[in-house]
């Protein structure tokens, strides 16, 4: 009997040690491109990629109370203007993986964190005038800062900002490169998360 009680106590301690390793959030994101192109003619003509507000789901796994890894999943559509006239749009899927450091993991007021990682950006379903199109993917770094605010035993309000580096090539029929387009967005997020 003592062995069974000891085994149950050990199991409970192990479960406690692994509790709350996961956090799942739903956020509203404002994806704000910081548009750049290496083509001075397009810059002077007023090339502009518009922002988009989207829903997003993300998952954080806590390696220990201070270290977590976050994966975000969401897709955005950005209108592309040239000199005030709509040139087309581009759809962007940028799954981003960051390693976070949480400064005050036990605080009941605020739990700030910083993160850094990598994003893989897939450009798809782009539609432009004159048969122009974008290449399909890019890899780039990502930086992150945010904070969780506990509102219940397992629930958190979340404020988050990320800087992503993402770019593509705009091509004409015949696979001719027209210009290199950097989107490099700031991603502002507000959401709610649950730890389990």
WOPE-V468377 format. One record per residue. RES is the residue in one small letter. PHI is phi in radians with two decimals (* if undefined). PSI is psi in degrees with one decimal (NA if undefined). D_LAST is the distance of its C-alpha to the last C-alpha in whole Angstrom. Layout:
RES,PHI,PSI,D_LAST / RES,PHI,PSI,D_LAST
//
This chain:
x,*,-42.8,32 / x,-1.06,-38.2,31 / x,-1.13,-38.7,29 / x,-1.14,-44.7,27 / x,-1.08,-42.7,26 / x,-1.11,-41.1,25 / x,-1.12,-41.9,24 / x,-1.12,-40.6,21 / x,-1.12,-42.4,21 / x,-1.10,-42.1,20 / x,-1.09,-41.4,17 / x,-1.12,-41.0,16 / x,-1.12,-41.0,16 / x,-1.14,-41.3,15 / x,-1.11,-40.3,12 / x,-1.09,-37.2,11 / x,-1.16,-27.3,12 / x,-1.79,3.2,9 / x,-1.20,150.9,6 / x,1.02,35.5,4 / x,-1.37,-18.4,6 / x,-2.03,145.2,5 / x,-2.34,131.5,6 / x,-2.06,132.5,8 / x,-2.19,152.8,12 / x,-2.06,126.5,15 / x,-2.26,153.7,18 / x,-1.71,128.8,21 / x,-2.03,140.7,23 / x,-1.89,108.4,27 / x,-1.64,110.4,28 / x,-1.98,99.3,32 / x,-1.13,139.6,34 / x,-1.85,81.1,36 / x,-1.20,133.3,39 / x,-2.43,146.2,41 / x,-2.39,149.5,44 / x,-1.45,-1.3,46 / x,-1.62,110.8,49 / x,-1.13,-30.4,51 / x,-1.15,-41.7,53 / x,-1.20,-36.4,49 / x,-1.06,-47.6,48 / x,-1.21,-24.9,51 / x,-1.41,-7.4,51 / x,1.53,44.4,48 / x,-1.15,131.4,45 / x,-2.54,132.1,42 / x,-1.89,123.1,39 / x,-1.41,159.1,37 / x,-1.38,167.3,33 / x,-2.54,138.0,31 / x,-1.79,126.5,28 / x,-2.41,158.8,25 / x,-1.45,153.6,22 / x,-2.58,147.1,19 / x,-2.07,136.5,16 / x,-2.41,156.8,14 / x,-2.26,131.3,11 / x,-2.11,129.9,11 / x,-1.92,125.6,10 / x,-1.61,113.5,11 / x,-1.19,-41.2,14 / x,-2.65,178.4,14 / x,-1.00,-26.9,13 / x,-1.69,-26.0,16 / x,-1.94,129.7,16 / x,-2.41,155.8,14 / x,-2.06,131.7,15 / x,-2.08,137.8,15 / x,-2.12,125.6,16 / x,-1.88,145.4,18 / x,-2.33,120.6,19 / x,-3.02,161.3,22 / x,-2.38,145.3,26 / x,-2.30,155.1,29 / x,-2.09,128.6,32 / x,-2.11,124.5,35 / x,-1.28,142.7,38 / x,-2.03,120.7,41 / x,-1.92,151.4,44 / x,-2.35,111.8,47 / x,1.09,31.0,50 / x,1.55,-10.3,48 / x,-1.78,139.8,48 / x,-1.26,124.4,46 / x,-1.59,-29.5,46 / x,2.76,-153.4,43 / x,-2.61,162.2,39 / x,-2.39,136.4,36 / x,-1.71,136.8,33 / x,-2.23,129.4,30 / x,-2.08,104.5,27 / x,-2.01,68.3,26 / x,-0.97,131.2,23 / x,-2.26,130.8,22 / x,-2.02,124.4,20 / x,-2.21,151.2,20 / x,-1.78,123.2,19 / x,-1.92,148.9,18 / x,-2.00,121.1,19 / x,-1.74,118.6,17 / x,-1.33,-37.8,20 / x,-2.28,69.2,18 / x,-1.15,-18.7,14 / x,-1.80,0.2,15 / x,-1.15,141.7,17 / x,-1.70,4.4,17 / x,-1.83,-69.1,19 / x,-2.45,149.0,18 / x,-2.25,85.7,17 / x,-1.31,156.0,19 / x,-2.63,156.9,19 / x,-2.18,150.4,21 / x,-2.56,159.3,21 / x,-2.58,148.1,24 / x,-3.06,-144.6,24 / x,-2.42,146.6,25 / x,-2.15,142.6,26 / x,-1.90,116.3,28 / x,-1.91,121.8,29 / x,-1.82,120.5,31 / x,-1.64,124.0,34 / x,-2.53,161.4,35 / x,0.95,30.5,37 / x,-1.29,141.8,39 / x,-2.40,118.9,42 / x,-2.25,162.6,45 / x,-1.17,157.1,48 / x,1.08,24.5,51 / x,1.29,14.7,49 / x,-1.26,152.7,47 / x,-2.64,168.4,43 / x,-1.88,154.5,41 / x,-1.26,170.8,40 / x,-1.59,-22.1,36 / x,-2.73,162.7,34 / x,-2.71,156.6,33 / x,-2.06,143.6,31 / x,-2.83,168.0,31 / x,-1.32,167.2,29 / x,-2.51,139.2,26 / x,-2.13,153.3,25 / x,-2.61,145.0,23 / x,-2.53,145.2,22 / x,-3.02,-177.6,20 / x,-2.67,146.6,18 / x,-1.81,139.3,15 / x,-2.08,110.2,16 / x,-1.08,132.7,14 / x,-2.14,-8.1,15 / x,-2.79,-174.6,12 / x,-1.06,-33.6,10 / x,-2.20,-4.2,7 / x,-1.83,147.8,10 / x,-2.48,135.0,12 / x,-1.39,145.0,15 / x,-2.30,134.1,16 / x,-2.08,133.0,19 / x,-2.60,142.6,20 / x,-2.37,137.8,23 / x,-2.25,150.1,24 / x,-2.04,120.0,28 / x,-1.97,145.7,28 / x,-1.92,115.4,32 / x,-2.57,138.2,33 / x,-2.61,168.0,36 / x,-2.63,172.8,38 / x,-1.89,137.5,42 / x,-1.68,126.6,44 / x,-2.16,154.8,46 / x,-1.78,163.0,49 / x,-0.89,139.7,51 / x,1.63,6.7,52 / x,1.12,34.5,49 / x,-1.57,126.1,51 / x,-1.27,123.0,48 / x,-1.59,-46.8,49 / x,-2.84,162.1,47 / x,-1.68,129.2,43 / x,-2.05,119.8,41 / x,-1.73,127.2,38 / x,-1.71,-46.0,35 / x,0.73,61.7,33 / x,-1.36,154.6,31 / x,-1.60,134.8,29 / x,-2.11,110.6,26 / x,-1.76,128.5,25 / x,-2.26,145.7,21 / x,-2.40,128.1,20 / x,-2.84,-169.6,17 / x,-2.31,135.9,14 / x,-2.25,157.1,10 / x,-2.21,129.6,7 / x,-1.65,139.9,4 / x,-2.67,NA,0
//
